Amino acid sequence: MPRRVISGVVVSDEGDKTVIVRVDRRVQHPLYKQFIRRAKKHAAHDETNRFKVGYRVSIRECRPISKTKTWEVVTDGV
């Protein structure tokens, strides 16, 4: 089964080898048919501490690295 790859913006880089990535998506309201922005934050593994706040990155699903980390940073920019 292929691993999911999503893109987002780094909002925190305070942890060692960890970045928090905010992923935005647009969903349509079921009744009013307006598009609404929804966001989710994912903890991602950054082995070299290369990515800083504001970087646009792609993250890929991986095996659980810790209790909250199940994503890894693959590349910067999309």
Backbone hydrogen bonds, N-H to C=O, Kabsch-Sander energy under -0.5 kcal/mol:
donor,donor_aa,acceptor,acceptor_aa,energy
6,I,59,I,-2.3
8,G,57,V,-2.5
9,V,22,R,-2.1
10,V,55,Y,-2.5
11,V,20,I,-2.9
12,S,20,I,-1.2
18,T,15,G,-1.0
19,V,44,A,-2.4
20,I,12,S,-2.5
21,V,19,V,-0.6
21,V,42,H,-3.1
22,R,9,V,-3.1
23,V,21,V,-0.6
23,V,40,K,-3.2
24,D,22,R,-0.5
25,R,38,R,-2.7
27,V,36,I,-2.6
29,H,34,Q,-3.2
33,K,29,H,-1.6
36,I,27,V,-3.4
38,R,25,R,-3.1
40,K,23,V,-1.8
42,H,21,V,-2.7
44,A,19,V,-3.2
44,A,42,H,-0.5
45,H,71,W,-2.4
46,D,17,K,-2.1
49,N,46,D,-1.3
54,G,10,V,-2.7
55,Y,52,K,-1.8
57,V,8,G,-2.5
57,V,55,Y,-0.6
58,S,75,T,-2.7
59,I,6,I,-3.3
60,R,72,E,-2.8
61,E,4,R,-2.2
62,C,70,T,-2.4
65,I,69,K,-3.0
66,S,69,K,-1.2
70,T,43,A,-0.7
70,T,68,T,-0.8
71,W,43,A,-0.7
72,E,60,R,-2.4
73,V,45,H,-2.4
74,V,58,S,-2.6
75,T,58,S,-0.9
77,G,56,R,-3.7
